[in-house]
Amino acid sequence: MTIVKIFGEVLREIRLEQGFSQEKLAELSNLTPNYISFLERGLRQPTISTLFKLSSAFKITTKDFIDRVELRFNSKQ
């Protein structure tokens, strides 16, 4: 599985844990719902700015977000 797909899985997982719809996350992160959908499906790769926006919306550190992606990626190797 690619890192982009794994990022999308983790993004969806955190979003659901926090009880956000894609629309709510888009609003909180100043992104579009369509872009959130593309990220979750692994059709787009996030920029560093996007990572910071999403982390801020989730009220977690960017490091915690990336650590979660890395853990999932390493477990699938």
Secondary structure, DSSP 8 states (H G I E B T S, - for coil): --HHHHHHHHHHHHHHHTT--HHHHHHHHT--HHHHHHHHTTSS---HHHHHHHHHHHTS-HHHHHHHHHHHHHHT-
